[in-house]
């Protein structure tokens, strides 16, 4: 049962890989061939060059938004988590409760207001001081990145990790006259690197796979991420399955490699709280 | 773990050494500003938008008209003959419930079974876990397109399999007819003309979405069950084995009851995920040859409440205010589920 199940689960990946080498005629045969009768690697070249703005460009857009978004989330999350774990300030517990409470807010309710907010950010995209007249951040990288930049889950997870670091490290750092930021950067972050990697990986994968939000807030081909591009690449080549599989493979393989390299971190993160960006 | 768990004196001592006053606020300011602007404020802003007829911007203040449309016409409406009919919202909710019922119990039972097997020291265990979990990380539009080909009516490998084992081939993603009727048809009972489609379970197209969702979320469920299994003390199994309990009895009397909190957590977690699913439905249902080629087809038979929200927001003119009202309905459903989930997570932590 376990082995049979694994075969079924792995089958779509295998089918994608085999299909990516089939010609359009062969991919439409019924019943289908298992191995390609004639290997047709040209699909990859075509998948790379044919979309309106070339697949390479879309992949770059995805990589850019995912990396900047994840790095920003990590930076913002680390600072907040450190303060919530180690600093004492007025209203700390209340504010942490507020952060936790935002996890109860589902994405759907933020969709429309955030779309409107993005269009009305003042002084960008032709907007005046009050955020009118232009399109604000609509149709920009910032529009894709900003709303998901601060996640409650990373803050929560990093805070938990920071709390497990023994107090002696801080005391020793204080004897050396280290500041808060110096302690955070030189001691705490290296000590908690596994958790940081976990948060980064989950953030990256969530952003790489995102479809709905980037679809809503972008229009220009030159900035759209690859998952959005895949949907109309699909519309334009409905039955050229070989070509579609080659494109799908190119889009999926970075994630597969990342997962194979850092599987343990993924699983730790998922066990700790689910795949939330 | 928690700083409050320390005795008061140690806690005070520890905290006194830290910067006090407003310094710490600076650290949390970026996160808080973003969370307030893009998470908290939207709840109120969404309410405001839902009171308007709104397109790119506000057009008319309409008060509760959008909610009337949502809760009155959305539930009961009149068809072209003047008879009573199911409204759009109720229709979407029913589709969503079919989607949840088709996905969640199957995923959980499969994951439970597989997790108990993967928990044993079988050869290749690591590789098996890797494979099962892989679909969870590759959950974008790209991989869903593979399913569009596999379930293609003309060139799909699934139809080839059906033909090979003597089953009638299906039109899958192009078929708005309930799968139940396709089954009764196949066994010679006809398509049950007396039974309205909407009460006959998920459409054949939705079944494909359900299969995709099970495939893609199975690994996550297995991982969570495996984490739960490691928390069960080994002595319990030993004691049961000494008492002569069979493997099946142990599974039913020990493993399943002890993993109940995990199961309950997964139940809610999967339900929420299914309610929110967008990518597979958008990717797999636009290409349908029946209908307008919008997500949710064919003939709206995969139009879950989230896709219905998207349709009104993105594909209909002047409907943004109404979509915001739909978002509120969804918000309260999710909030209810999330509150239950938080309680369960709390309980789950206590068990460990």
Interface residues (C-beta under 8 A of the other chain):
Chain A: X1 X2 X3 X5 X6 X8 X9 X10 X12 X13 X15 X16 X19 X27 X28 X29 X30 X31 X32 X76 X77 X79 X80 X82 X83 X84 X85 X86 X87 X88 X89 X90 X91 X92 X95 X98 X99 X102 X103 X104 X105 X106 X107 X108 X109 X110 X111 X112 X113 X114 X115 X116 X117 X119 X146 X147 X148 X149 X150 X152 X155 X160 X163 X164 X167 X170 X171 X174 X180 X205 X208 X209 X210 X211 X212 X216 X226 X227 X228 X230 X231 X234 X235 X238 X239 X241 X244 X245 X247 X248 X251 X252 X255 X256 X258 X259 X260 X263 X266 X267 X270 X271 X274 X275
Chain B: X1 X2 X3 X14 X15 X16 X17 X18 X19 X20 X21 X22 X23 X24 X25 X27 X28 X30 X31 X32 X33 X34 X35 X37 X38 X39 X40 X41 X42 X43 X45 X46 X49 X56 X110 X113 X114 X117 X118 X122 X128 X130 X131 X132 X133 X134 X135 X136 X137 X138 X139 X140 X141 X142 X143 X145 X146 X147 X148 X149 X150 X152 X154 X155 X156 X157 X159 X160 X163 X164 X215 X218 X219 X220 X223 X224 X227 X269 X272 X276 X278 X279 X282 X283 X286 X287 X306 X309 X310 X313 X314 X320 X323 X324 X327 X328 X330 X331 X334 X335 X338 X339 X342
